[in-house]
Amino acid sequence: MLKICLSLLCPLLFSLTLWGQTDLSQNLPVAEKDWLLESPETKAKAYISEKEIILSNGLVSRTIRTVPNAATVSLKNLQTGEEFIRSVKPEALLSIDGTSYPIGGLSGQKEHGYLKQEWLAHMSSPENAFEYKKFETGELDRGLRWERKRWTSSTQWERKGMEAIFYYTHPRLKDISVEVHYEIYDGLPLLCKWIHVKNMGAESIRIDHFTGEIIAHPEKNNYVDEPSRWDLPNLYLENDYAFGGFTYVESPNAIHWELDPDYTSQVNWEYKTPCILKSEPGHGPDYKLEAGTGFESFRTYVLALDGTDRERNGLSIRKMYRTLAPWITENPIFLHLVTTNTRKVKAAIDQCAETGYEMVILSFGSGLNMEDLSEKNIDRFKKLVDYAHSKDIELGGYSLFSSRKIGPETDVIDKETGEPGGAKFGNAPCGGSAWGQDYYRKLEVFMDRTGFSVLEHDGPYPGDFCASTSHPGHEGHDDSQWKQWRQATDFYKRLRAKGIYMNLPDIYHLSGSNKIGIGYREVNWSLPREQQILLGRQNIYDGTWLKPPSMAWTFVPLTQYHGGGEAATLEPLADHLQEYDAHMTQNYGSGIQACYRGPRLYDTEETRELVISKIAHYKKYRDILNADIIHLRRPDGRDWDGILHVDPQLEIKGYALLYNPTGKTLERNITLPLYYTGLTETAHIQIGEGQAQEQELSRDYSVEIQVSIPAHGYLPIQIK
């Protein structure tokens, strides 16, 4: 990575603008375009004066005071003008061998309800702090290795911008240095931050704990007493220390809201306002840093939101994911096959090739064992891969890690009892055990030798601690979570570099995974078919607020899943074509792949023609059907429901699907919000198979249309 060193006396050479003694923040360029519609012309730069460095891209800015120590004194949404810093805190915190050290920071702020510029000149460096020494800037590194091997969205956003590194030393800890890294991206109000600690001494040290980001933000309400729910600031924070959960907010994540004991002028009389955001592990890492080595924290992402509109904030988070993890835009069409019988696997591959499918995943219960590295097993599945490739089909399969027992010498040990147990799923193997280390190795060897290009990994590391002191992958309880997380994410990053497609039921996208569940209750797929269809549409509607369509999977039980018998399944397919059609329409129509779990895709010529027609339609409109979703009306079984895909960069800028769950035709006047299509004056709207009609947009960029939705049917609408 190209880097340019900058101390306060060095010339400014890269992505930097030199200013005099003026207030830099008053001269920053502000993006004029809506970044959710098109990329602003303003790019990420560093602006520097004698005492301040500002990282800005026209959408968000972070001002770091460098005298007498480095500290963030402003974090601002430039388009709305909202300021997110009311109190100066250290840039990071680091606990080494039992002693806590601020990394940078300023002390002496006389009022913590707000911050005035003139106070900064009278503030001092915190006691026992690491001190800022120099600054360096350069281009973003490549990030995770990823090469496009599959279809991806045609309007892919690229990860561009700049990196800045602030270097710190401590007057007493001569052999320890700390780097605080920042990334700021072109086209998004998004920053990233992480720390790197180097031990240049002759002895090891222990990193007990770290805090990678601290933001003392203004409170949203002046609650005198403690409310049942606190309102959060217009900031979205996420880090890649994530496991367990179908969304980041469900995972036992490392973003915490805390109290501020310095803020004694707050309205809440018990000082209980949660007005400090911290990004830090809940426990540990308790990491032994050997002499001559380094430690890197997880990465924290800070996205500045511009209000409380749920749809706009969701669109912002979805674009963040597409930029940071572009592999999530791969969206292959796959069959979940329930057998490994050679003849049946080949027959399923043939059906996929005939109907336009692109991938076969050997499902749970199929008999696949990727831990078996015998020559017989490797040879068998390599031949199946070769056969699949001859038909332009990818082949891969399922492996279970977490929710099973292996043995007392291998399983997670409960700290309280000293016995196996206490894991998220009760009993689970420890990734740091000898078995766990060998498990990851075996999967990678199996995929390398067979040519498998898909991994469905069930129960990836879910955040379990392990109190064993005999496992080679960790020392004890306190470092076990960190080291197992790093082990798992290193594994996924290696697979990402190899082009392996990964379905994981945990939020590992920033570490390389492609897809996660949309969010559903598994036993609901044992309910009668009619209920599955409407509940499935609710899952899609609810599960796409924080996920782009390509980032999620849903489910269709071609054969029995958790029970329910004949009333719950689609087999024999020819007997349930209406329900099969309904599932495919709403899944492909939303851009979401389903785990069509069964032994085949069709059983009769009529069924075959149905599948072919659905896949052909999906591929014809694939770009717009994978575009962002605007939520029109949630399914409730009483009236119409629907979604609207939007992408201002495409020829078809909008594609709506309206559904009628009732037994009678619905005649309705429906308002379509078209702002995010990028259209401003008129829209050409084609309802169903009718002729496109030009309509003027109202002042709020919406149009009202009259529709007739058939009973138990649907209605597509194209917008250009």
Helices and strands as residue ranges (DSSP letters): E 3-6, E 16-18, G 24-27, E 45-48, E 52-56, E 60-65, E 71-77, E 92-96, E 99-103, G 117-122, E 131-139, E 161-169, E 176-185, E 190-199, E 205-211, E 213-216, E 235-239, G 248-250, E 255-258, E 276-279, E 287-289, E 294-296, E 300-304, H 310-324, G 326-329, E 334-337, H 342-355, E 359-362, H 375-390, E 394-400, H 434-450, E 454-458, H 477-497, E 501-503, G 509-511, E 516-517, G 522-526, H 529-543, G 549-551, E 552-557, G 565-567, G 573-576, H 577-590, E 593-598, H 605-620, H 622-625, E 628-633, E 641-646, E 654-659, E 666-673, G 675-677, E 682-687, E 693-696, E 702-709, E 714-719
